[in-house]
């Protein structure tokens, strides 16, 4: 992968959703493989720069699908 592949890909998602994301909360977590903590830091910085109000992150940026589902239901 290229040096800025992740940042470019995530930024493209934020640009595609630009009218929907300002002031919103997003959940962030992975399975712990492949530079998970570093990727989370990149995504958090991009989220802040794109007007996302809050990022809910699992411990060490790890969050399973059932855990994310529980967080989403709790936030509603």
mmJSON file of the N, C-alpha and C atoms, coordinates in Angstrom:
{"data_MODEL":{"atom_site":{
"group_PDB":["ATOM","ATOM","ATOM","ATOM","ATOM","ATOM","ATOM","ATOM","ATOM","ATOM","ATOM","ATOM","ATOM","ATOM","ATOM","ATOM","ATOM","ATOM","ATOM","ATOM","ATOM","ATOM","ATOM","ATOM","ATOM","ATOM","ATOM","ATOM","ATOM","ATOM","ATOM","ATOM","ATOM","ATOM","ATOM","ATOM","ATOM","ATOM","ATOM","ATOM","ATOM","ATOM","ATOM","ATOM","ATOM","ATOM","ATOM","ATOM","ATOM","ATOM","ATOM","ATOM","ATOM","ATOM","ATOM","ATOM","ATOM","ATOM","ATOM","ATOM","ATOM","ATOM","ATOM","ATOM","ATOM","ATOM","ATOM","ATOM","ATOM","ATOM","ATOM","ATOM","ATOM","ATOM","ATOM","ATOM","ATOM","ATOM","ATOM","ATOM","ATOM","ATOM","ATOM","ATOM","ATOM","ATOM","ATOM","ATOM","ATOM","ATOM","ATOM","ATOM","ATOM","ATOM","ATOM","ATOM","ATOM","ATOM","ATOM","ATOM","ATOM","ATOM","ATOM","ATOM","ATOM","ATOM","ATOM","ATOM","ATOM","ATOM","ATOM","ATOM","ATOM","ATOM","ATOM","ATOM","ATOM","ATOM","ATOM","ATOM","ATOM","ATOM","ATOM","ATOM","ATOM","ATOM","ATOM","ATOM","ATOM","ATOM","ATOM","ATOM","ATOM","ATOM","ATOM","ATOM","ATOM","ATOM","ATOM","ATOM","ATOM","ATOM","ATOM","ATOM","ATOM","ATOM","ATOM","ATOM","ATOM","ATOM","ATOM","ATOM","ATOM","ATOM","ATOM","ATOM","ATOM","ATOM","ATOM","ATOM","ATOM","ATOM","ATOM","ATOM","ATOM","ATOM","ATOM","ATOM","ATOM","ATOM","ATOM","ATOM","ATOM","ATOM","ATOM","ATOM","ATOM","ATOM","ATOM","ATOM","ATOM","ATOM","ATOM","ATOM","ATOM","ATOM","ATOM","ATOM","ATOM","ATOM","ATOM","ATOM","ATOM","ATOM","ATOM","ATOM","ATOM","ATOM","ATOM","ATOM","ATOM","ATOM","ATOM","ATOM","ATOM","ATOM","ATOM","ATOM","ATOM","ATOM","ATOM","ATOM","ATOM","ATOM","ATOM","ATOM","ATOM","ATOM","ATOM","ATOM","ATOM","ATOM","ATOM","ATOM","ATOM","ATOM","ATOM","ATOM"],
"id":[1,2,3,4,5,6,7,8,9,10,11,12,13,14,15,16,17,18,19,20,21,22,23,24,25,26,27,28,29,30,31,32,33,34,35,36,37,38,39,40,41,42,43,44,45,46,47,48,49,50,51,52,53,54,55,56,57,58,59,60,61,62,63,64,65,66,67,68,69,70,71,72,73,74,75,76,77,78,79,80,81,82,83,84,85,86,87,88,89,90,91,92,93,94,95,96,97,98,99,100,101,102,103,104,105,106,107,108,109,110,111,112,113,114,115,116,117,118,119,120,121,122,123,124,125,126,127,128,129,130,131,132,133,134,135,136,137,138,139,140,141,142,143,144,145,146,147,148,149,150,151,152,153,154,155,156,157,158,159,160,161,162,163,164,165,166,167,168,169,170,171,172,173,174,175,176,177,178,179,180,181,182,183,184,185,186,187,188,189,190,191,192,193,194,195,196,197,198,199,200,201,202,203,204,205,206,207,208,209,210,211,212,213,214,215,216,217,218,219,220,221,222,223,224,225,226,227,228],
"type_symbol":["N","C","C","N","C","C","N","C","C","N","C","C","N","C","C","N","C","C","N","C","C","N","C","C","N","C","C","N","C","C","N","C","C","N","C","C","N","C","C","N","C","C","N","C","C","N","C","C","N","C","C","N","C","C","N","C","C","N","C","C","N","C","C","N","C","C","N","C","C","N","C","C","N","C","C","N","C","C","N","C","C","N","C","C","N","C","C","N","C","C","N","C","C","N","C","C","N","C","C","N","C","C","N","C","C","N","C","C","N","C","C","N","C","C","N","C","C","N","C","C","N","C","C","N","C","C","N","C","C","N","C","C","N","C","C","N","C","C","N","C","C","N","C","C","N","C","C","N","C","C","N","C","C","N","C","C","N","C","C","N","C","C","N","C","C","N","C","C","N","C","C","N","C","C","N","C","C","N","C","C","N","C","C","N","C","C","N","C","C","N","C","C","N","C","C","N","C","C","N","C","C","N","C","C","N","C","C","N","C","C","N","C","C","N","C","C","N","C","C","N","C","C","N","C","C","N","C","C"],
"label_atom_id":["N","CA","C","N","CA","C","N","CA","C","N","CA","C","N","CA","C","N","CA","C","N","CA","C","N","CA","C","N","CA","C","N","CA","C","N","CA","C","N","CA","C","N","CA","C","N","CA","C","N","CA","C","N","CA","C","N","CA","C","N","CA","C","N","CA","C","N","CA","C","N","CA","C","N","CA","C","N","CA","C","N","CA","C","N","CA","C","N","CA","C","N","CA","C","N","CA","C","N","CA","C","N","CA","C","N","CA","C","N","CA","C","N","CA","C","N","CA","C","N","CA","C","N","CA","C","N","CA","C","N","CA","C","N","CA","C","N","CA","C","N","CA","C","N","CA","C","N","CA","C","N","CA","C","N","CA","C","N","CA","C","N","CA","C","N","CA","C","N","CA","C","N","CA","C","N","CA","C","N","CA","C","N","CA","C","N","CA","C","N","CA","C","N","CA","C","N","CA","C","N","CA","C","N","CA","C","N","CA","C","N","CA","C","N","CA","C","N","CA","C","N","CA","C","N","CA","C","N","CA","C","N","CA","C","N","CA","C","N","CA","C","N","CA","C","N","CA","C","N","CA","C","N","CA","C","N","CA","C","N","CA","C","N","CA","C"],
"label_alt_id":[null,null,null,null,null,null,null,null,null,null,null,null,null,null,null,null,null,null,null,null,null,null,null,null,null,null,null,null,null,null,null,null,null,null,null,null,null,null,null,null,null,null,null,null,null,null,null,null,null,null,null,null,null,null,null,null,null,null,null,null,null,null,null,null,null,null,null,null,null,null,null,null,null,null,null,null,null,null,null,null,null,null,null,null,null,null,null,null,null,null,null,null,null,null,null,null,null,null,null,null,null,null,null,null,null,null,null,null,null,null,null,null,null,null,null,null,null,null,null,null,null,null,null,null,null,null,null,null,null,null,null,null,null,null,null,null,null,null,null,null,null,null,null,null,null,null,null,null,null,null,null,null,null,null,null,null,null,null,null,null,null,null,null,null,null,null,null,null,null,null,null,null,null,null,null,null,null,null,null,null,null,null,null,null,null,null,null,null,null,null,null,null,null,null,null,null,null,null,null,null,null,null,null,null,null,null,null,null,null,null,null,null,null,null,null,null,null,null,null,null,null,null,null,null,null,null,null,null],
"label_comp_id":["UNK","UNK","UNK","UNK","UNK","UNK","UNK","UNK","UNK","UNK","UNK","UNK","UNK","UNK","UNK","UNK","UNK","UNK","UNK","UNK","UNK","UNK","UNK","UNK","UNK","UNK","UNK","UNK","UNK","UNK","UNK","UNK","UNK","UNK","UNK","UNK","UNK","UNK","UNK","UNK","UNK","UNK","UNK","UNK","UNK","UNK","UNK","UNK","UNK","UNK","UNK","UNK","UNK","UNK","UNK","UNK","UNK","UNK","UNK","UNK","UNK","UNK","UNK","UNK","UNK","UNK","UNK","UNK","UNK","UNK","UNK","UNK","UNK","UNK","UNK","UNK","UNK","UNK","UNK","UNK","UNK","UNK","UNK","UNK","UNK","UNK","UNK","UNK","UNK","UNK","UNK","UNK","UNK","UNK","UNK","UNK","UNK","UNK","UNK","UNK","UNK","UNK","UNK","UNK","UNK","UNK","UNK","UNK","UNK","UNK","UNK","UNK","UNK","UNK","UNK","UNK","UNK","UNK","UNK","UNK","UNK","UNK","UNK","UNK","UNK","UNK","UNK","UNK","UNK","UNK","UNK","UNK","UNK","UNK","UNK","UNK","UNK","UNK","UNK","UNK","UNK","UNK","UNK","UNK","UNK","UNK","UNK","UNK","UNK","UNK","UNK","UNK","UNK","UNK","UNK","UNK","UNK","UNK","UNK","UNK","UNK","UNK","UNK","UNK","UNK","UNK","UNK","UNK","UNK","UNK","UNK","UNK","UNK","UNK","UNK","UNK","UNK","UNK","UNK","UNK","UNK","UNK","UNK","UNK","UNK","UNK","UNK","UNK","UNK","UNK","UNK","UNK","UNK","UNK","UNK","UNK","UNK","UNK","UNK","UNK","UNK","UNK","UNK","UNK","UNK","UNK","UNK","UNK","UNK","UNK","UNK","UNK","UNK","UNK","UNK","UNK","UNK","UNK","UNK","UNK","UNK","UNK","UNK","UNK","UNK","UNK","UNK","UNK"],
"label_asym_id":["A","A","A","A","A","A","A","A","A","A","A","A","A","A","A","A","A","A","A","A","A","A","A","A","A","A","A","A","A","A","A","A","A","A","A","A","A","A","A","A","A","A","A","A","A","A","A","A","A","A","A","A","A","A","A","A","A","A","A","A","A","A","A","A","A","A","A","A","A","A","A","A","A","A","A","A","A","A","A","A","A","A","A","A","A","A","A","A","A","A","A","A","A","A","A","A","A","A","A","A","A","A","A","A","A","A","A","A","A","A","A","A","A","A","A","A","A","A","A","A","A","A","A","A","A","A","A","A","A","A","A","A","A","A","A","A","A","A","A","A","A","A","A","A","A","A","A","A","A","A","A","A","A","A","A","A","A","A","A","A","A","A","A","A","A","A","A","A","A","A","A","A","A","A","A","A","A","A","A","A","A","A","A","A","A","A","A","A","A","A","A","A","A","A","A","A","A","A","A","A","A","A","A","A","A","A","A","A","A","A","A","A","A","A","A","A","A","A","A","A","A","A","A","A","A","A","A","A"],
"label_entity_id":["1","1","1","1","1","1","1","1","1","1","1","1","1","1","1","1","1","1","1","1","1","1","1","1","1","1","1","1","1","1","1","1","1","1","1","1","1","1","1","1","1","1","1","1","1","1","1","1","1","1","1","1","1","1","1","1","1","1","1","1","1","1","1","1","1","1","1","1","1","1","1","1","1","1","1","1","1","1","1","1","1","1","1","1","1","1","1","1","1","1","1","1","1","1","1","1","1","1","1","1","1","1","1","1","1","1","1","1","1","1","1","1","1","1","1","1","1","1","1","1","1","1","1","1","1","1","1","1","1","1","1","1","1","1","1","1","1","1","1","1","1","1","1","1","1","1","1","1","1","1","1","1","1","1","1","1","1","1","1","1","1","1","1","1","1","1","1","1","1","1","1","1","1","1","1","1","1","1","1","1","1","1","1","1","1","1","1","1","1","1","1","1","1","1","1","1","1","1","1","1","1","1","1","1","1","1","1","1","1","1","1","1","1","1","1","1","1","1","1","1","1","1","1","1","1","1","1","1"],
"label_seq_id":[1,1,1,2,2,2,3,3,3,4,4,4,5,5,5,6,6,6,7,7,7,8,8,8,9,9,9,10,10,10,11,11,11,12,12,12,13,13,13,14,14,14,15,15,15,16,16,16,17,17,17,18,18,18,19,19,19,20,20,20,21,21,21,22,22,22,23,23,23,24,24,24,25,25,25,26,26,26,27,27,27,28,28,28,29,29,29,30,30,30,31,31,31,32,32,32,33,33,33,34,34,34,35,35,35,36,36,36,37,37,37,38,38,38,39,39,39,40,40,40,41,41,41,42,42,42,43,43,43,44,44,44,45,45,45,46,46,46,47,47,47,48,48,48,49,49,49,50,50,50,51,51,51,52,52,52,53,53,53,54,54,54,55,55,55,56,56,56,57,57,57,58,58,58,59,59,59,60,60,60,61,61,61,62,62,62,63,63,63,64,64,64,65,65,65,66,66,66,67,67,67,68,68,68,69,69,69,70,70,70,71,71,71,72,72,72,73,73,73,74,74,74,75,75,75,76,76,76],
"pdbx_PDB_ins_code":[null,null,null,null,null,null,null,null,null,null,null,null,null,null,null,null,null,null,null,null,null,null,null,null,null,null,null,null,null,null,null,null,null,null,null,null,null,null,null,null,null,null,null,null,null,null,null,null,null,null,null,null,null,null,null,null,null,null,null,null,null,null,null,null,null,null,null,null,null,null,null,null,null,null,null,null,null,null,null,null,null,null,null,null,null,null,null,null,null,null,null,null,null,null,null,null,null,null,null,null,null,null,null,null,null,null,null,null,null,null,null,null,null,null,null,null,null,null,null,null,null,null,null,null,null,null,null,null,null,null,null,null,null,null,null,null,null,null,null,null,null,null,null,null,null,null,null,null,null,null,null,null,null,null,null,null,null,null,null,null,null,null,null,null,null,null,null,null,null,null,null,null,null,null,null,null,null,null,null,null,null,null,null,null,null,null,null,null,null,null,null,null,null,null,null,null,null,null,null,null,null,null,null,null,null,null,null,null,null,null,null,null,null,null,null,null,null,null,null,null,null,null,null,null,null,null,null,null],
"Cartn_x":[0.828,0.0,0.869,0.317,1.027,1.111,1.996,2.262,1.013,0.183,-0.999,-2.309,-2.243,-3.425,-4.6,-4.385,-5.473,-6.053,-5.197,-5.674,-6.464,-5.99,-6.701,-8.051,-8.082,-9.335,-10.362,-9.934,-10.857,-11.326,-10.431,-10.824,-11.836,-11.69,-12.661,-14.044,-14.087,-15.381,-15.992,-15.166,-15.663,-16.138,-15.442,-15.871,-17.189,-17.361,-18.612,-19.793,-19.531,-20.579,-20.565,-19.923,-19.637,-20.84,-22.019,-23.195,-23.827,-23.468,-24.097,-23.288,-21.992,-21.149,-20.865,-20.962,-20.623,-21.489,-20.82,-21.522,-21.954,-21.654,-22.084,-21.061,-21.481,-20.623,-20.41,-19.17,-18.892,-18.233,-18.38,-17.719,-16.504,-15.439,-14.206,-13.59,-13.285,-12.61,-12.257,-11.268,-10.835,-10.574,-9.938,-9.686,-8.277,-7.498,-6.182,-5.033,-5.331,-4.258,-3.832,-2.684,-2.236,-2.28,-1.466,-1.312,-2.618,-3.364,-4.673,-4.602,-3.685,-3.596,-3.191,-2.237,-1.79,-2.906,-3.632,-4.753,-5.822,-6.104,-7.111,-6.704,-5.436,-4.971,-5.171,-4.868,-5.063,-6.533,-7.397,-8.838,-9.386,-8.953,-9.42,-9.025,-7.8,-7.36,-8.188,-8.44,-9.25,-10.684,-11.219,-12.577,-12.694,-11.729,-11.738,-11.661,-10.824,-10.671,-11.877,-12.756,-13.95,-15.218,-15.054,-16.197,-16.963,-16.426,-17.094,-16.935,-18.049,-18.069,-17.403,-17.641,-17.162,-16.827,-15.74,-15.353,-15.32,-16.149,-16.177,-15.209,-14.158,-13.093,-12.974,-12.828,-12.589,-11.202,-10.991,-9.671,-8.635,-7.542,-6.487,-7.021,-8.104,-8.745,-9.281,-9.591,-10.161,-11.623,-12.494,-13.908,-14.543,-15.121,-15.775,-17.1,-17.636,-18.92,-20.042,-20.167,-21.22,-21.031,-19.786,-19.531,-19.913,-19.569,-19.939,-21.454,-22.131,-23.588,-24.174,-23.614,-24.089,-23.856,-22.717,-22.413,-23.396,-23.676,-24.608,-25.991,-26.454,-27.78,-27.831,-26.739,-26.686,-26.708,-26.087,-25.987,-27.317,-28.201,-29.462,-30.413],
"Cartn_y":[-1.184,0.0,1.242,2.298,3.562,4.202,5.163,5.806,6.431,7.068,7.749,7.071,5.791,5.071,5.205,4.887,4.936,6.338,7.331,8.71,9.154,8.824,9.21,8.512,7.23,6.463,6.995,7.228,7.739,9.143,9.986,11.34,11.294,10.359,10.25,9.888,9.055,8.729,9.975,10.717,11.928,12.952,13.069,13.996,13.557,12.252,11.744,11.996,12.043,12.241,13.648,14.579,15.899,16.624,16.467,17.164,16.453,15.205,14.406,14.307,14.629,14.323,15.45,16.71,17.73,17.592,17.582,17.504,16.113,15.104,13.734,12.994,11.851,10.935,9.7,9.203,7.954,6.965,5.691,4.63,4.161,3.819,3.399,2.246,1.189,0.065,-0.978,-1.754,-2.817,-4.08,-5.041,-6.329,-6.447,-5.381,-5.379,-5.738,-6.064,-6.433,-5.229,-5.358,-4.46,-2.974,-2.575,-1.157,-0.518,-1.257,-0.804,0.531,0.658,1.896,3.073,2.859,3.936,4.359,3.37,3.669,4.466,4.09,4.803,6.264,6.518,7.899,8.715,8.115,8.801,9.129,8.154,8.342,9.394,9.389,10.378,11.792,11.965,13.284,13.759,12.864,13.228,13.533,12.766,13.009,14.403,14.751,16.087,17.169,16.976,17.958,18.085,17.087,17.111,17.428,17.885,18.372,17.331,16.141,15.136,15.525,15.518,16.011,15.051,13.756,12.788,11.472,10.847,9.525,8.583,7.542,6.536,5.44,5.223,4.289,3.229,1.97,0.89,0.982,0.279,0.257,-0.262,0.469,0.156,0.083,0.785,0.862,-0.49,-1.365,-2.675,-2.684,-3.068,-3.196,-4.2,-5.248,-6.27,-5.744,-6.416,-6.019,-6.031,-7.074,-7.024,-5.875,-5.578,-4.455,-3.131,-2.959,-1.734,-1.601,-2.7,-2.694,-2.227,-2.723,-2.326,-0.828,-0.315,1.111,1.949,1.531,2.269,2.3,1.149,1.103,1.948,1.985,2.772,4.273,4.688,6.107,6.677,5.841,6.326,6.839],
"Cartn_z":[0.0,0.0,0.0,-0.538,-0.585,0.796,0.919,2.206,2.835,2.061,2.596,2.187,1.892,1.405,2.373,3.653,4.63,4.748,4.908,5.054,3.83,2.645,1.418,1.328,1.695,1.606,2.598,3.842,4.862,4.501,4.019,3.621,2.488,1.57,0.472,1.012,2.053,2.678,3.323,4.055,4.697,3.665,2.561,1.501,0.876,0.698,0.127,1.063,2.362,3.362,3.96,3.29,3.866,4.438,3.86,4.364,5.553,5.775,6.825,8.116,8.093,9.255,10.245,9.88,10.885,12.14,13.288,14.564,14.972,14.189,14.479,15.333,15.859,16.608,15.759,15.723,15.011,15.959,15.644,16.392,15.608,16.324,15.674,16.446,15.751,16.39,15.356,15.661,14.766,15.546,14.882,15.526,16.09,16.015,16.635,15.711,14.477,13.545,12.716,12.087,11.034,11.395,12.345,12.687,13.161,13.935,14.395,15.139,16.104,16.883,16.01,15.121,14.235,13.282,12.775,11.873,12.608,13.852,14.641,14.831,15.1,15.279,14.008,12.868,11.588,11.378,11.642,11.432,12.389,13.635,14.614,14.189,13.723,13.26,12.067,11.128,9.964,10.381,11.311,11.793,12.405,13.233,13.856,12.795,11.814,10.751,9.847,9.889,9.052,9.831,11.063,11.83,12.613,12.746,13.556,15.016,15.743,17.114,18.092,17.933,18.918,18.229,18.665,18.166,19.367,19.332,20.387,19.965,20.783,20.429,21.512,21.087,22.033,22.637,23.75,24.401,23.419,23.292,22.328,20.902,20.642,19.322,18.864,19.816,19.488,19.917,19.003,19.336,18.382,18.955,18.148,17.592,16.623,16.044,17.086,17.91,18.936,19.927,20.277,21.19,20.538,19.27,18.551,18.474,18.225,18.175,19.509,20.609,21.94,22.178,21.756,21.913,21.103,19.884,19.029,19.658,20.142,20.766,22.039,22.785,24.014,23.721,22.623,22.264,21.765,21.294,20.707,21.75],
"occupancy":[1.0,1.0,1.0,1.0,1.0,1.0,1.0,1.0,1.0,1.0,1.0,1.0,1.0,1.0,1.0,1.0,1.0,1.0,1.0,1.0,1.0,1.0,1.0,1.0,1.0,1.0,1.0,1.0,1.0,1.0,1.0,1.0,1.0,1.0,1.0,1.0,1.0,1.0,1.0,1.0,1.0,1.0,1.0,1.0,1.0,1.0,1.0,1.0,1.0,1.0,1.0,1.0,1.0,1.0,1.0,1.0,1.0,1.0,1.0,1.0,1.0,1.0,1.0,1.0,1.0,1.0,1.0,1.0,1.0,1.0,1.0,1.0,1.0,1.0,1.0,1.0,1.0,1.0,1.0,1.0,1.0,1.0,1.0,1.0,1.0,1.0,1.0,1.0,1.0,1.0,1.0,1.0,1.0,1.0,1.0,1.0,1.0,1.0,1.0,1.0,1.0,1.0,1.0,1.0,1.0,1.0,1.0,1.0,1.0,1.0,1.0,1.0,1.0,1.0,1.0,1.0,1.0,1.0,1.0,1.0,1.0,1.0,1.0,1.0,1.0,1.0,1.0,1.0,1.0,1.0,1.0,1.0,1.0,1.0,1.0,1.0,1.0,1.0,1.0,1.0,1.0,1.0,1.0,1.0,1.0,1.0,1.0,1.0,1.0,1.0,1.0,1.0,1.0,1.0,1.0,1.0,1.0,1.0,1.0,1.0,1.0,1.0,1.0,1.0,1.0,1.0,1.0,1.0,1.0,1.0,1.0,1.0,1.0,1.0,1.0,1.0,1.0,1.0,1.0,1.0,1.0,1.0,1.0,1.0,1.0,1.0,1.0,1.0,1.0,1.0,1.0,1.0,1.0,1.0,1.0,1.0,1.0,1.0,1.0,1.0,1.0,1.0,1.0,1.0,1.0,1.0,1.0,1.0,1.0,1.0,1.0,1.0,1.0,1.0,1.0,1.0,1.0,1.0,1.0,1.0,1.0,1.0,1.0,1.0,1.0,1.0,1.0,1.0],
"B_iso_or_equiv":[0.0,0.0,0.0,0.0,0.0,0.0,0.0,0.0,0.0,0.0,0.0,0.0,0.0,0.0,0.0,0.0,0.0,0.0,0.0,0.0,0.0,0.0,0.0,0.0,0.0,0.0,0.0,0.0,0.0,0.0,0.0,0.0,0.0,0.0,0.0,0.0,0.0,0.0,0.0,0.0,0.0,0.0,0.0,0.0,0.0,0.0,0.0,0.0,0.0,0.0,0.0,0.0,0.0,0.0,0.0,0.0,0.0,0.0,0.0,0.0,0.0,0.0,0.0,0.0,0.0,0.0,0.0,0.0,0.0,0.0,0.0,0.0,0.0,0.0,0.0,0.0,0.0,0.0,0.0,0.0,0.0,0.0,0.0,0.0,0.0,0.0,0.0,0.0,0.0,0.0,0.0,0.0,0.0,0.0,0.0,0.0,0.0,0.0,0.0,0.0,0.0,0.0,0.0,0.0,0.0,0.0,0.0,0.0,0.0,0.0,0.0,0.0,0.0,0.0,0.0,0.0,0.0,0.0,0.0,0.0,0.0,0.0,0.0,0.0,0.0,0.0,0.0,0.0,0.0,0.0,0.0,0.0,0.0,0.0,0.0,0.0,0.0,0.0,0.0,0.0,0.0,0.0,0.0,0.0,0.0,0.0,0.0,0.0,0.0,0.0,0.0,0.0,0.0,0.0,0.0,0.0,0.0,0.0,0.0,0.0,0.0,0.0,0.0,0.0,0.0,0.0,0.0,0.0,0.0,0.0,0.0,0.0,0.0,0.0,0.0,0.0,0.0,0.0,0.0,0.0,0.0,0.0,0.0,0.0,0.0,0.0,0.0,0.0,0.0,0.0,0.0,0.0,0.0,0.0,0.0,0.0,0.0,0.0,0.0,0.0,0.0,0.0,0.0,0.0,0.0,0.0,0.0,0.0,0.0,0.0,0.0,0.0,0.0,0.0,0.0,0.0,0.0,0.0,0.0,0.0,0.0,0.0,0.0,0.0,0.0,0.0,0.0,0.0],
"pdbx_formal_charge":[null,null,null,null,null,null,null,null,null,null,null,null,null,null,null,null,null,null,null,null,null,null,null,null,null,null,null,null,null,null,null,null,null,null,null,null,null,null,null,null,null,null,null,null,null,null,null,null,null,null,null,null,null,null,null,null,null,null,null,null,null,null,null,null,null,null,null,null,null,null,null,null,null,null,null,null,null,null,null,null,null,null,null,null,null,null,null,null,null,null,null,null,null,null,null,null,null,null,null,null,null,null,null,null,null,null,null,null,null,null,null,null,null,null,null,null,null,null,null,null,null,null,null,null,null,null,null,null,null,null,null,null,null,null,null,null,null,null,null,null,null,null,null,null,null,null,null,null,null,null,null,null,null,null,null,null,null,null,null,null,null,null,null,null,null,null,null,null,null,null,null,null,null,null,null,null,null,null,null,null,null,null,null,null,null,null,null,null,null,null,null,null,null,null,null,null,null,null,null,null,null,null,null,null,null,null,null,null,null,null,null,null,null,null,null,null,null,null,null,null,null,null,null,null,null,null,null,null],
"auth_seq_id":[1,1,1,2,2,2,3,3,3,4,4,4,5,5,5,6,6,6,7,7,7,8,8,8,9,9,9,10,10,10,11,11,11,12,12,12,13,13,13,14,14,14,15,15,15,16,16,16,17,17,17,18,18,18,19,19,19,20,20,20,21,21,21,22,22,22,23,23,23,24,24,24,25,25,25,26,26,26,27,27,27,28,28,28,29,29,29,30,30,30,31,31,31,32,32,32,33,33,33,34,34,34,35,35,35,36,36,36,37,37,37,38,38,38,39,39,39,40,40,40,41,41,41,42,42,42,43,43,43,44,44,44,45,45,45,46,46,46,47,47,47,48,48,48,49,49,49,50,50,50,51,51,51,52,52,52,53,53,53,54,54,54,55,55,55,56,56,56,57,57,57,58,58,58,59,59,59,60,60,60,61,61,61,62,62,62,63,63,63,64,64,64,65,65,65,66,66,66,67,67,67,68,68,68,69,69,69,70,70,70,71,71,71,72,72,72,73,73,73,74,74,74,75,75,75,76,76,76],
"auth_comp_id":["UNK","UNK","UNK","UNK","UNK","UNK","UNK","UNK","UNK","UNK","UNK","UNK","UNK","UNK","UNK","UNK","UNK","UNK","UNK","UNK","UNK","UNK","UNK","UNK","UNK","UNK","UNK","UNK","UNK","UNK","UNK","UNK","UNK","UNK","UNK","UNK","UNK","UNK","UNK","UNK","UNK","UNK","UNK","UNK","UNK","UNK","UNK","UNK","UNK","UNK","UNK","UNK","UNK","UNK","UNK","UNK","UNK","UNK","UNK","UNK","UNK","UNK","UNK","UNK","UNK","UNK","UNK","UNK","UNK","UNK","UNK","UNK","UNK","UNK","UNK","UNK","UNK","UNK","UNK","UNK","UNK","UNK","UNK","UNK","UNK","UNK","UNK","UNK","UNK","UNK","UNK","UNK","UNK","UNK","UNK","UNK","UNK","UNK","UNK","UNK","UNK","UNK","UNK","UNK","UNK","UNK","UNK","UNK","UNK","UNK","UNK","UNK","UNK","UNK","UNK","UNK","UNK","UNK","UNK","UNK","UNK","UNK","UNK","UNK","UNK","UNK","UNK","UNK","UNK","UNK","UNK","UNK","UNK","UNK","UNK","UNK","UNK","UNK","UNK","UNK","UNK","UNK","UNK","UNK","UNK","UNK","UNK","UNK","UNK","UNK","UNK","UNK","UNK","UNK","UNK","UNK","UNK","UNK","UNK","UNK","UNK","UNK","UNK","UNK","UNK","UNK","UNK","UNK","UNK","UNK","UNK","UNK","UNK","UNK","UNK","UNK","UNK","UNK","UNK","UNK","UNK","UNK","UNK","UNK","UNK","UNK","UNK","UNK","UNK","UNK","UNK","UNK","UNK","UNK","UNK","UNK","UNK","UNK","UNK","UNK","UNK","UNK","UNK","UNK","UNK","UNK","UNK","UNK","UNK","UNK","UNK","UNK","UNK","UNK","UNK","UNK","UNK","UNK","UNK","UNK","UNK","UNK","UNK","UNK","UNK","UNK","UNK","UNK"],
"auth_asym_id":["A","A","A","A","A","A","A","A","A","A","A","A","A","A","A","A","A","A","A","A","A","A","A","A","A","A","A","A","A","A","A","A","A","A","A","A","A","A","A","A","A","A","A","A","A","A","A","A","A","A","A","A","A","A","A","A","A","A","A","A","A","A","A","A","A","A","A","A","A","A","A","A","A","A","A","A","A","A","A","A","A","A","A","A","A","A","A","A","A","A","A","A","A","A","A","A","A","A","A","A","A","A","A","A","A","A","A","A","A","A","A","A","A","A","A","A","A","A","A","A","A","A","A","A","A","A","A","A","A","A","A","A","A","A","A","A","A","A","A","A","A","A","A","A","A","A","A","A","A","A","A","A","A","A","A","A","A","A","A","A","A","A","A","A","A","A","A","A","A","A","A","A","A","A","A","A","A","A","A","A","A","A","A","A","A","A","A","A","A","A","A","A","A","A","A","A","A","A","A","A","A","A","A","A","A","A","A","A","A","A","A","A","A","A","A","A","A","A","A","A","A","A","A","A","A","A","A","A"],
"auth_atom_id":["N","CA","C","N","CA","C","N","CA","C","N","CA","C","N","CA","C","N","CA","C","N","CA","C","N","CA","C","N","CA","C","N","CA","C","N","CA","C","N","CA","C","N","CA","C","N","CA","C","N","CA","C","N","CA","C","N","CA","C","N","CA","C","N","CA","C","N","CA","C","N","CA","C","N","CA","C","N","CA","C","N","CA","C","N","CA","C","N","CA","C","N","CA","C","N","CA","C","N","CA","C","N","CA","C","N","CA","C","N","CA","C","N","CA","C","N","CA","C","N","CA","C","N","CA","C","N","CA","C","N","CA","C","N","CA","C","N","CA","C","N","CA","C","N","CA","C","N","CA","C","N","CA","C","N","CA","C","N","CA","C","N","CA","C","N","CA","C","N","CA","C","N","CA","C","N","CA","C","N","CA","C","N","CA","C","N","CA","C","N","CA","C","N","CA","C","N","CA","C","N","CA","C","N","CA","C","N","CA","C","N","CA","C","N","CA","C","N","CA","C","N","CA","C","N","CA","C","N","CA","C","N","CA","C","N","CA","C","N","CA","C","N","CA","C","N","CA","C","N","CA","C","N","CA","C","N","CA","C","N","CA","C","N","CA","C"],
"pdbx_PDB_model_num":[1,1,1,1,1,1,1,1,1,1,1,1,1,1,1,1,1,1,1,1,1,1,1,1,1,1,1,1,1,1,1,1,1,1,1,1,1,1,1,1,1,1,1,1,1,1,1,1,1,1,1,1,1,1,1,1,1,1,1,1,1,1,1,1,1,1,1,1,1,1,1,1,1,1,1,1,1,1,1,1,1,1,1,1,1,1,1,1,1,1,1,1,1,1,1,1,1,1,1,1,1,1,1,1,1,1,1,1,1,1,1,1,1,1,1,1,1,1,1,1,1,1,1,1,1,1,1,1,1,1,1,1,1,1,1,1,1,1,1,1,1,1,1,1,1,1,1,1,1,1,1,1,1,1,1,1,1,1,1,1,1,1,1,1,1,1,1,1,1,1,1,1,1,1,1,1,1,1,1,1,1,1,1,1,1,1,1,1,1,1,1,1,1,1,1,1,1,1,1,1,1,1,1,1,1,1,1,1,1,1,1,1,1,1,1,1,1,1,1,1,1,1,1,1,1,1,1,1]
}}}
